[in-house]
Amino acid sequence: MNVHSGDILAAPSTLTSPQRRAPLGPGIPSRRGHLLGPGLLLLYWAVLSLTGWLDPRTLPAPWTALTMGAELLREGRLQTNLAVSAARATSGLLVGGLAGVSFAFLSGLSLLGGYVIDGVVQLKRGIPILAIIPFMVLWLGIGEPMKIAVIAVAAFFPIYIQTHSALRAIDLRYVELAETLGLSRWQFLTRIVIPGALPGFLLGLRFGATAAWLALVVVEQLNATSGIGYMVTLARNYAQTDVMLVGLVVYALLGFGTDAAIRWAERRMLGWRRTLGR
C-alpha cells in the first residue's frame, strides 16, 4: 500500500483537532441586550419620519414626543397625571396580587380548596374584563374604588394561574422526602412549597403587571378627571396628536420598566437556577 508523506502529515491534525460544533444554547446574554428591540423600533420610526414616509398627522415624529413631553413637564401636567396613574396601578396590582397568591395557595395545597376555588376562577377566565366593567360601575360607582377593583381583577388571574400551576407542579418526591424527614407544616412551606412556587409567581407577576397597565388605560377613560388616560382622552377630543403620543409613550415606558424591574428581581431571587436563559 502506497502512503504519501502528505497523508502522514495530515493524519495527526484530523485526529487531534476534531471539528468544533456550534453551541446549542442561545449564547452569553448581554446586560442591555433587551434594549436592542426598542432601539431598532425607535430608529425605524425616526427614519420613516425623516424621509417623509410617515405622515406626522398620522403619527408624529419621536422628537415631537420629546418636545411635548418637556413642555408638559414644565406645566406640571405630566408628573401630576403620572402620579395618579401610578398610584391606581400599584394599588390594583397589590390587591390583585395578594388575592391571587392567597387563593392559589388555598387551591393548590388543598383538594377542597381546589374544588371550590379553581373551577370558579376558570369560569371567570372566559369573561373579558370589559364585560364586567358595567357591573363594577353598578356595584362600586364610577369613583376610585371601581377603577382599582377593575385593575385588581385584571392582575388577579395571571398571578393566580401561574402560582397555582407552579404549586401543582412541585415534584412529589420532595413531598415524600419532607414526610420522611419529619418536617413540620411551616418547614414544608418555607423550604419546599415557597421556593417551588416562586418561579411561577414571578412569571405571573410579570403578566399581572402588564394586565394592570392595560386595565388602567381602560378605566382612566371612564369619567376620570386625572391620570394619563384622562390626559390622552382630553387630547383626543381636541385632536392634539402630540399629547396623545406622549401618553402612549409613557404607558409603553411604564410597562417596559415594570417588566424589567420584575425580571431583575427574578434574576436575584432565582440565582440558584441554571437555565437556558441563565
C-alpha positions in Angstrom: 0.0 0.0 0.0 1.4 3.4 -1.0 1.3 6.0 1.7 2.1 9.6 0.7 4.0 11.9 3.0 1.2 14.5 2.8 -1.3 11.9 4.2 1.0 11.2 7.1 1.4 14.9 8.0 -2.4 15.5 7.7 -3.4 12.5 9.7 -2.5 13.8 13.2 -4.3 17.1 12.6 -7.5 15.2 11.7 -7.2 13.0 14.8 -6.2 15.6 17.4 -8.3 18.5 16.2 -11.9 17.4 15.9 -14.4 19.6 14.2 -15.9 22.2 16.6 -19.6 22.3 16.8 -21.6 25.4 17.3 -23.0 25.8 20.8 -26.6 24.7 21.1 -27.7 27.4 23.6 -28.6 31.0 22.7 -25.2 32.3 23.8 -24.0 34.5 26.6 -26.6 37.2 27.4 -25.8 40.8 27.4 -26.9 43.0 30.3 -28.5 45.6 28.0 -29.5 43.3 25.2 -33.2 43.7 25.9 -32.8 47.3 24.7 -32.0 46.3 21.1 -35.6 45.7 20.1 -36.9 49.0 21.3 -33.9 50.8 20.0 -34.4 49.4 16.5 -38.1 50.3 16.6 -37.2 53.9 17.6 -34.6 54.0 14.8 -37.2 52.7 12.2 -39.7 55.3 13.5 -37.2 58.1 13.2 -36.1 57.1 9.7 -39.7 57.0 8.4 -40.4 60.4 9.9 -37.2 62.0 8.5 -37.8 60.6 5.0 -41.5 61.7 4.9 -42.9 58.2 4.6 -44.7 58.6 7.9 -47.3 61.4 7.8 -47.0 63.5 11.1 -50.8 63.8 11.1 -51.0 60.0 11.4 -48.1 59.5 13.9 -45.8 62.4 15.0 -42.1 62.0 14.9 -40.3 60.8 18.1 -38.7 64.2 18.7 -42.2 65.7 18.8 -43.0 63.5 21.7 -39.8 64.7 23.5 -40.6 68.4 23.0 -44.2 68.0 24.0 -43.2 65.8 27.0 -40.8 68.5 28.1 -43.5 71.2 27.8 -46.0 69.0 29.8 -43.3 68.6 32.5 -42.8 72.4 32.7 -46.5 72.9 33.1 -46.7 70.2 35.7 -49.4 68.2 33.9 -47.4 65.1 33.1 -46.0 64.4 36.5 -49.3 65.1 38.2 -51.3 62.7 36.0 -48.4 60.2 36.1 -48.5 60.1 39.9 -52.3 59.4 39.9 -52.0 56.6 37.3 -49.0 55.0 39.1 -51.0 55.0 42.4 -54.0 53.4 40.7 -52.0 50.7 39.0 -49.9 50.0 42.1 -52.9 49.7 44.4 -54.8 47.4 42.0 -51.7 45.3 41.4 -51.1 44.9 45.2 -54.8 44.0 45.9 -54.9 41.6 42.9 -51.5 40.1 43.7 -52.3 39.4 47.3 -55.6 37.9 46.4 -54.1 35.8 43.6 -51.4 34.3 45.8 -53.7 33.7 48.7 -56.3 31.9 46.6 -53.6 30.0 44.7 -52.2 28.6 47.9 -55.7 27.7 49.2 -56.5 26.0 45.9 -53.1 24.4 45.2 -52.4 22.9 48.7 -56.0 21.7 49.5 -58.2 19.4 47.5 -61.3 21.1 48.9 -59.9 24.5 48.1 -59.1 23.3 44.5 -62.6 22.0 44.0 -64.2 25.2 45.3 -61.9 27.9 44.0 -60.2 26.7 40.8 -63.4 25.9 39.0 -64.8 29.4 39.7 -61.6 31.0 38.5 -61.5 29.0 35.3 -65.1 30.1 34.6 -64.3 33.7 35.1 -61.2 33.4 32.8 -63.6 33.2 29.8 -65.3 36.5 30.6 -63.5 39.6 29.2 -62.5 42.3 31.6 -64.5 44.8 29.6 -67.7 42.8 30.1 -67.6 43.1 33.9 -67.0 46.9 33.9 -70.7 47.8 33.8 -71.3 45.6 36.8 -68.3 47.2 38.6 -69.9 50.6 37.9 -73.2 49.4 39.2 -71.7 47.9 42.4 -69.0 50.5 43.2 -70.0 53.6 41.3 -67.6 55.5 39.0 -65.0 56.6 41.6 -61.6 55.4 42.6 -62.8 52.1 44.2 -64.2 50.9 40.9 -61.0 51.7 39.0 -58.8 50.0 41.5 -61.1 47.0 41.6 -61.0 46.5 37.8 -57.2 46.7 37.8 -57.1 44.2 40.7 -59.3 41.8 38.8 -57.2 42.1 35.7 -54.0 41.4 37.7 -55.5 38.6 39.8 -55.9 36.0 37.2 -52.4 35.7 35.7 -50.9 35.7 39.2 -53.3 33.1 40.4 -52.9 30.8 37.4 -49.1 30.8 37.3 -48.7 30.4 41.1 -51.3 27.7 41.2 -49.6 25.8 38.3 -46.2 26.1 40.0 -47.6 24.7 43.2 -49.3 21.7 41.5 -46.0 21.1 39.5 -43.9 20.6 42.7 -42.2 17.2 42.4 -44.0 14.7 44.6 -40.6 13.2 45.6 -39.9 16.4 47.6 -43.2 16.0 49.5 -42.3 12.4 50.3 -38.8 13.5 51.4 -40.3 16.1 53.7 -42.5 13.5 55.3 -39.6 11.1 55.7 -37.5 13.8 57.4 -40.4 14.7 59.6 -40.7 18.4 58.6 -43.4 20.5 60.2 -46.0 22.2 58.2 -44.2 25.5 58.4 -40.8 24.0 57.4 -42.6 22.3 54.5 -44.0 25.6 53.3 -40.8 27.6 53.7 -38.3 25.0 52.4 -40.3 23.3 49.6 -43.6 25.0 48.7 -42.5 28.6 48.6 -39.2 28.0 46.7 -41.1 25.7 44.3 -43.9 28.3 43.7 -41.6 31.3 43.4 -40.7 31.0 39.7 -44.4 30.7 38.8 -45.4 33.6 41.0 -42.8 35.9 39.4 -43.9 34.9 35.9 -47.5 35.6 36.9 -46.4 38.9 38.4 -44.9 39.9 35.1 -48.2 39.1 33.3 -50.2 40.7 36.1 -48.3 44.0 35.9 -48.9 44.1 32.2 -52.6 43.4 32.7 -52.7 46.1 35.4 -51.4 48.8 33.0 -53.7 47.6 30.2 -56.7 47.8 32.6 -55.6 51.3 33.7 -55.9 52.5 30.1 -59.5 51.4 30.1 -60.6 52.7 33.5 -59.0 56.1 33.1 -61.3 56.8 30.1 -64.4 56.2 32.3 -65.4 59.5 33.8 -61.8 60.2 35.1 -60.6 63.6 35.9 -56.9 62.8 36.3 -54.4 60.3 35.1 -52.5 59.6 31.9 -55.6 58.1 30.3 -57.6 61.2 31.1 -54.9 63.3 29.5 -55.0 61.2 26.4 -58.8 61.3 26.2 -58.8 65.1 26.6 -56.1 65.4 23.9 -58.2 63.2 21.6 -61.2 65.5 21.9 -59.1 68.4 20.8 -57.2 66.5 18.1 -53.8 67.0 19.9 -51.9 64.1 18.5 -48.6 65.1 20.1 -50.1 65.0 23.6 -51.7 61.6 22.7 -48.4 60.3 21.6 -46.8 61.4 24.9 -49.4 59.5 26.8 -48.8 56.3 24.7 -45.0 56.6 25.1 -45.5 57.0 28.9 -47.7 53.9 29.0 -45.1 51.9 27.0 -42.2 53.1 29.2 -44.2 52.2 32.4 -44.9 48.7 31.1 -41.4 48.1 29.9 -39.8 49.5 33.1 -42.1 47.4 35.4 -41.3 44.2 33.5 -37.6 45.0 33.6 -37.8 45.5 37.3 -39.5 42.2 37.9 -37.1 40.4 35.7 -34.2 41.9 37.7 -35.8 40.7 40.9 -36.3 37.3 39.3 -32.6 37.0 38.5 -31.7 38.0 42.0 -34.2 35.7 43.8 -33.7 32.7 41.4 -30.0 33.0 41.0 -29.6 29.3 42.1 -31.3 28.1 38.9 -29.2 27.2 35.8 -31.5 27.6 32.9 -31.2 28.2 29.1 -31.7 31.9 29.6 -29.1 32.0 32.5 
